[in-house]
Amino acid sequence: MKKVTGTLKVIASDRYLMFGCVGIVFLLFIAFAAPLLTNVSAQSFKGESLLPPGSDGHPLGTNHLGQDVYSMLVYGTRTSLKVGLVSACISGAMGVIIGGIAGYFGGAVDRVLSEVINVFMMIPTLFLIILIVSLFGNSILHVMLIIGITSWSGNAKMMRAQALSLRERTFVMAAKAMGESNLRILFRYIIPNGIFPIISNTTAGIAHAILTEASLSFLGLGDPLSVSWGQMILDGRSYLSRGWWISTFAGIAIVLTVLIFYATGDGLNHVLNPKERGTK
């Protein structure tokens, strides 16, 4: 109970973190309770086309194919969260491991891995993702893997800096003197003590992954079998004069979701980084 109370106090201490956490809980509720929030399938084509918001049975109207916009928004939350969370976890794990190895071992290992990190940071990520998706397919699994594998360099750079600092600390030197292996020191002392900036950066990375998936869907490179907010914007682009609601509500959903995760990342950085405390 004390841990729960302490966690709530930490969350309440930062307005951005509070906003982000409440928003994430709301998004998770929509994703898990989607079948309860709407009784119309997002894939159903039974409605009349281009019905305006407020129509009977269609609170946000329908698109040009007769699909319910509200249901598509609700089920699109699942797609966005799945892509964002899985991609960010892949990016975070790769960045932590590669950056930790580079910073802790140093020498030739650091030089080689640092060059690899720099190469990935210089590559235009979106164009690389578009190329890979075009070559290997645009299933939702491929999209998640590709976004995660191409966005780890920022986390690696941060983890490398943390490892370079931590490897000179007294407790790491003591662990070496006691004969603990390098891998044990890396995963028991270096990574756990240096991961906090990466946690906040990875949270913001969820927003980036959601934006990237929406961009791919808008370009026609998303998974056609998944309901996506980006695909909704693409579908509604040709009907802005007669069906503005198709693209508008999906765009609002993307903006709010991205703001929620960026606010959470900023709040976590303020709470977890001692240098940031007292600056707000």
N, C-alpha and C positions, 0 to 999 in steps of 0.2 A: 504493500500500500504506500509506503514511504517513497519507493522508487517511482510509482505512478504519479504521486503528488509532485515529486521533484521534476519529473518530465513535463508535467502540465505547467509548472511554474516557469520552466525554461522556455517552453513554447509561447507562453503568455508574455514573456519578457521582450519579445520582438514582434512588432506588428506585421512585418513581412512574413515571418515564419508562421504566425497565427493565421494570417490570410491563406497562406499556401497549404497548411495542414488541413484547415477546414475545407478548402477547395478540393484537395486530394481525396478526403473522406467522401465528399459529395460525388466526385467522379467515380470513385470505386463503388459507391452505392448504386449509381446509375448503371455501371457495367454489370454488376452482379445481379441486380434486380430488374434487368431489362425485360424479361418475359412478364414481370408483374406490372411494369409501368406502361406497357402497350399490349393490346390484344391483336394488333395488326402486324403481320410479318413484313419485315423490311424488303423482302424479295417478292411480295405480292403485287401483281399488276391488275388487280380487280377494280381499282378506283377509276373515276373519271380523270382525264388528264388536265393538268394546270388548274385545279381547283384552288381558289385563294385561301389564305389562312382564315380560320373560323368556320369553314364549311363543316357540315354535319359529319362527324366521325373522323375529321381530318383537321385538328387544331392548327397545324402549320401548313395546311394545304397539301397538294400533290404535285409531282413533277410531270414531265411530258409523257411519261410512260404509265402514269396512274399510280405510282408508288407513293406511299405516305411519307412525307418529309419528316414528320415527328419521329416515326419509327426508325427511319434511316439515321437520324441524328442520335437516337438512343443507342442503336446497335453499332453505329460508327464510333461511339465512345470506347467500346471493347477493342476495336481494331487499333485505334490510336494509342490506348494505354498499353496494349500488348506489344506493339512495335516500339513504343518509347521505353518501356521497362526492360524488355529483353535486349534491345540494342544498347541501352545505357549500361546494363550489367556486363555485356560482352566487352564494351569499350572500357569500362572501369577495371574489369579483371585483367585485361591485356595490358592496360596502362600501368597498373600497380605492379604487376609481375616484371614487365620489361624495364620500367623505370627503376624499380627497386634493385634489380640485378645490376643495371648499369651504374647506379649511384653507389651501391655497397661494394661491389668488386673493383670498380675503377679500372685504371690502366687501359690495356688494349680492349678489354670487354666494354668499357665505358665509351671508348672512342668509336668502336664499330656500332654499338647500339645507338649512340647519339647521332651518328650519321643517318642511320635508318629512321630514327625519329624525325630528324630534320627533313628527310626526303618526303615522308608522309605529311609533314606540316606544309610543305611547299606545293604538294599536288592539289589541284582544284577538286575538292572532295565530291561535289555534286556531279561534275562531269565524269569522274571515275565511277561513281555509283551508277550513273545512267549507262555507261559503257558496259559495266559488268552485268547489270540487269538485262540489257539488250542481248548479251551473249549467252547468259546462263538461265534466263527465265525470270518472270516477275511474280512468282508465288510469294505469299506473305512470309514464308520461312526464308526464302532467298533475300527478300528485302530487309528483314531483321538482321540476318547474318552480315549482309554487305554493309549496312549502316554501322553496325558495331565494329566490324573489322577495319573500316576506313576512318574511324573517328577516335581512335585510342591515343593518338600522339600527344594531345594536350594533357591528358591524365599522366602519361609516361613522363613528360617533361616536369610536371609538378612533383611526381613521386621520386624522380631522380634527385631533384633539389633537396627533398626531405631526407633521402637516404644519405646524400653527401654530408648533411649536417649531423644526422643521428649516428653515423658510424664512428664519429669521434667522441661520442658521449661516454661518460664513465661506466654506465651499466653495460654498454656494448663491449668495452674493453675488458670489463670484469668477466663477461660471458666468454670471451675469447681466452682469457687466462685460465678459466675453468675447463677449457678443452671442448666447449660446445662447437658443433660443426657450423660451417658458414651458412648452409641452408636453414638450419635450426635458428640461428641468430636472425637471418633475414625474415623468416616467417613468424618468429616468436617475438622479436624485439623491434626490428626496423619497420616492417609493414604496419603492425598494429599501432605504433606510435606516430607514424607519418601519414596515416590514411585519412585523417580528418579533412584536409583541404580537398582531397579527391572525392569525398562523399558529397560535399556541396557542389563541386564541379560536375559530378556525375548526375546530380539531380537536375542541374541546368541542362545537362546533355540530353535528358529525357525530352525536354522541350524542343531541342534541336532535332532529335530523331523524329518527333511528331511532325515538325515542319518539313523535314526531308521526305517523309512518307507522303504527306499531303502534296508536296511538289511533284513527286513521281506520279502520283495518281492524277494530278492535274495535267501532266504531260502525256497521260495515257499509258504509263509504264507501271502502274500499280496492279495489284492482284484483282482481276475482274470478278473473282468469286467472293470477294470480301466487300462489305459495305464500308466505304471510306468517305470522310468529309471532303478530301481533295477531289474524289470522283464526283461528288455532288456539285462542287463548284464548277467542274468541267462540264457536267451535264446541263447546268443552269446558265452557262455563259451565253448560249444561243437564244435564251428565252428571257433575258434581263428586262425587256420592255413589257412582256406579257406574264412572266413568272419570276419576278425579282426575288421572291422568297426562297427559291431553290438554292441559289448561291449564297444569299445573304445570311441565312441562319447557320449554314455550314461554316461560313467565314467567321461569324461571331463565335461559334463553338471553338474553332481553332485558336482565335486570339485569346479567349478566356483561358483555355487550357494551357497555352504557352505562358501566359502571365502567371498562372498559378504555380507552375514548376519553376519559372525564373524567380518568383518571389520566395519560394521555398529554398532554392539554392542560395539566394542572397541572405535569407534569414539564417540558414545553417552556417554560412561563412561567418556571419556576425557572432553567432553563439559559440561556434567551435574554435574560431581563431582569436586568441587572446589579444592580438594587435588591433583587432576591429572593435573590441568591446569599449563602450563608452564614447564611440564616435557618432552615435545616432541620438 
